Amino acid sequence: MRNGQGEWDVFDDYVLDFAIERLSRGERLALVTLVRIEGSSPRFPGAQMAVSETGDWVGYLSGGCIERAVVAEALDAIAASGNRLVRYGRGSKYFDIQLPCGSAIELFFDVGIGAESLIAIDRRLKQRQTAELPIDPDNRFNARMVRLYRPRKRLIIAGVGPATVQLARMAQVAGFEVIGWSYDEPTLERLAALGAATVRLTGHGRTPPLEADALTAIVFMFHDHDWEMALLPAALATDAFYLGAMGSHATHRLRLEKLEALGFDRASRERIHGPAGLFAGSKSAGDIALSILAELAQVEAA
C-alpha cells in the first residue's frame, strides 16, 4: 500500500498491489512465500515479499534478519527464469544467516506469476471478499499450499480534530485501511493528505449509508455529540468488530440512555466501548489515539 506521500510501505503485509503495478509495467518479478516453519518464527506461513527485477521490494518474512538475502536470491531467480525453494536457518546452505532459537524457514520463489491472477485476487479483496492463490500447485518443489487472502482491516473514524487525524495515521501504520467521516474541512484535508478516503458530512438528517463488515472497526470522535447520535444507530446495525466513542464517563452514560430510549437492547448498547481507549486520562491527541488503537487491537485479538 502506498502512503500519503505516494511511496510504497516496504514493510506491508499485503504485497500484491505492488506486484501488480510492477508486472503491468513489464518488469519481471518474484513473489516469495513463506511455506514452511521449523521452530519459531515472527511471521506466519503464507507471509510474502514481492521483489522486482529493479531491486525494489515490499513485504517481510522475518524480524529483519533475512530480507536483504531474500532480495538477492529473488534477483538471482529472476535472472535464471526459474522457480526455487530455499531454506534459511538450521540446515540451510547459507550458514552465515542464522534465525532465532535455531529455527528454520523455507521460502518458495515464484518468478512466473502473472498479473492477471493477482488482479483477480485484488479485485475480490476490494469487494470485501476472500481470495486464494495456489502456491507451487504441481508440488514440483514440495512447497504446495493455498495462500488465503482476507480483505484489509478497515477503520472508519467519524469525528473532528487532532486526535482523529492522529488515530488515522497510527491505524495506517498498523495496517488498517482508513476512512474518515467529518463535517470539518481542516480535518478532511489532513485525512486526505494521509491518503485516507474521506466522507463529507453535511447535515444530521442527510447522513450517508454506514456499512461495515466483521473486519471493520468504527470510532466516533465528535465533540458535537448530536452528530454521534445521528450515526450510532446505523453503526449498531453493522457487523463491525469494534465500536468506540470518545467522551467522558458522564457523556457515555447519557449516550447509552439515549440509545435505550431509541429501543436498543442492553446487548447492543454494551457493544460500544466508551470512553473509547485502553487507558483513561489521555490529554494529548497522540495519547488518545494510541489508547484507542490499543483497545481496538485488544478486542481484535480476543
N, C-alpha and C positions, 0 to 999 in steps of 0.2 A: 504494500500500500504506500502511496506517496504521502508525504507530509504536507503541511500548509505551504512550504516553500517549493513544492513540486519535486522534491528529492525522494528517492526510494528509501524506505525504512529497512536498512540492511538486516536487522535482527527481527524481522516479522515472521510470524508463524505461517502466514499464507504467502506462497511464492508464485502461484500460477499466473497472477496478473502481470508480474514482471516477465515470466516466461513467455506469455502470450505476446507481449509487446516486442520482445527481442526476436522471437520466431517470426512475427509478422514483418519485421524489418528485413528478414532474410538472414539473420545471424544464426549460426549453429549454437546449440545449447545442450547442456547436460542437466537432466533432472535427477537429483541424488536423493535416495530414500533410505532411511534407517529401517532395515528389515529384520535385524536380529540383535538381541542384547544378551550378554552373559555377565551376570553380576549386576551391579548398579549402574544407572545412567541418569543424568539430569534431563534427558529427553525421552520421548515416548516412541514406540515402534510406529512408523509412518511419518515421523518428522522429516522435513525435506529442506534441501537447498536447491536453488536454480543458479547455474553458472553459465554465463555467456562466453563465447569464444573471445570476447574482448577482455575477459578477466573480471568483469563486473558480476556481482552476485547478490542474492538475497536469501535469507534463511540461516539457520544454525542447527548444528547437530550435536553440540556438546556445550560445556560451560565456557568455551572459548579456546580449548587446547588443540583442536584439530582442524578448525575451519580453513586456515591457510593451506594445510596439507590437502584438504579436500578440493580446494580450488585448483591446486597444482595437478592433482590426479584427474580432475574433471577436464582440464585443458588437454592433458595427455590422451584421455579417452576420446575427446572430440577430434583431436588431430589424427588418431588412429581409426576413427569412424567405427568404433566397436564398444558395445556394452560390456560391463565387467562388474564383478562382485569383489569388494576389497574389505579386508579385515583390519581393524585398528585395535591396539591394546594387546592384551595377553595372547600370545600365539601368532602375532602378526609379523610379516616380513619387515615392517617398519619398526624396528626395535627401539628407535630413538623417540617414538611417540608413545607415551605412556598415559593410560587413563587411570582415574582414581580407584583405589582399592583393588587394583589388579584385574579390573573388569575388561570386557572386550565388546566391540560392536562390529556389525557387518553392514556395509553400505552398498546399495545397488546403483550403478551409474547407467542411466538410460540416455543415450545420445541420439536415439531415433524417434523420440517423441514428437508428434506433430501438433501444430497449433489447433487444428480442428477439434480434437478430443478435449483439449484444455478449454477451448472456448465454450464447448457444450457444458462442461462442468461449471465454469464461471457463470454461465447463463442461469443454470439451475440454482446456484447459490444466491444470485441476485434476486431470484424469485422466492427466496427463503425456503428452498428445498435442499435435501441432502443429495450427494452425488458420490459416485465411486469411480476409482481408477485402478485397473488391474496392473500390478507390478510384476514383471517377468512372467507374463501369462502362460508361456510354454514351459516354465520351470527349467529353462535351459541352464540357469546358474544356481539352481536350488534356492531361489530367493522369492518364490511366488507368494504374493499376498494381495489383498484388496485394500487399497487406501480409501478410507471413508472420509469425506469432507462434509462438514456441517456449516451452515451459514455463519457468518461472523457475528459475534456477540454485538448487540446493539444497545445503546444508551440514549434514551430520549430525555433531554433536560429542558424543562419548561420553567423559565424564570428570567431574572434580570440581575445585572451587576457583576462585580469582580469574581465572586465565588462561583457563579455559573460558568464563567469563562475558564477559571482555573480547573474546575471539575472536568470540563470538556477536554482541556489539554492533558490532564493526568489520565483520563479514561482512554484517550487515543494511544498514549504510551503503553497502557495496559492491554491494548489490542481491541478496543471497542470501536465500532462504527458509531459516530456521534451525530445525533440530530438535535438541533437547538430550536426551541419554540420560544418566541418572545414578542412583545409589543414594543420593546425598547430598541431604537435604532442603533445606538452605540454597542449594545450587547450583540445584536445581529451582525454588525460589521466585524466585531472581534471574533465571533464564532466563525464567520465566513473566512476570515484571514487564517484561521487554523486549518481550513479545509473541511470543516464540518458542514453538513447540509443544514439549511435553516428553513423555518416555517414562520411566517409573519402573522401574528395575532392582531386582529383589527377590531374586535368587539366581543363582549361576553356572549351575546346571542348568536354570533357568527363564527363559532369555533370550527376548525376543520376536523374531519374524522381522525380519531386517535386509534391506531391499530398497533397491536404488539403481540408477538408470539412468545413462546416459552424461553427463547434465548434473548429476550429484551428486558431491560430494566427501565423504570421511569422514575425520575426525581423531580419534585416540584420545589422551586427555589424563588418563589414570589414573596415580595413584601406586601403587595396588594393581594390579600387572600380571597378577594372576590374572583380573581382570575383562577385561582386554585380550585375553588368550588365549581367553576364552570367546566373544569376539565376532569376533576377527580372521579365523578360518576362513570365517565367513559373509560378511564383508566382501570377502574374496578371491574369493568366488563371484559377486560382482556386477560390473556394468559401470562402476562408479564411475571417473571420470577421474583422481581423486587419492585416494591412501590415505596418511595420515601418522600417525606415532605419536611421542609425546613421550618423552623419556628420554635418558640418556647414550649414548655410543658403545658402552660395555660392555653396557648394557641392550639395545641394538639387536642386538648380536651374539648375545646369549642368546635374544632374540625369534626371530631367524632360525633358530637351531639348533633351537628347539622346533618351529617350523613345518616344518623339514626332517624332523624325527622323525615328524611327523604325515603326511608324504608329499607335501608341497607342493614342486613343482619350482623350479628356480632362477628361471625367468621369473616365476613367481607371487610368489616372495619378493622379487624386485627391484622389484615394483610398490610396495612400502612405502617411503615416504620417512622415514628415521629416522637420527638425531634429526630430527623434523619442524622445518622452518624454513629460511629462506634464509641466515641468518647465525647463527653459533654464539655461545655465551656469554651469551645473554639471561638476565637475572635478574629483571626486573620482569614482572608479569603483562601489562602493556601491550606491552612489547618482545617477549615471547614470542608474543603474539597477532599483532602486526604482522609478525613474522618468518614465522610460519606462513602468514598470509594472502598475504604477498608471494610465497612459494614456490608456493602454490596458484595465484595469478594467473599466475605464470610458466609453470607446467605447462599451464594452460588455454590460454594464448596460443601455446604451441609448435605 
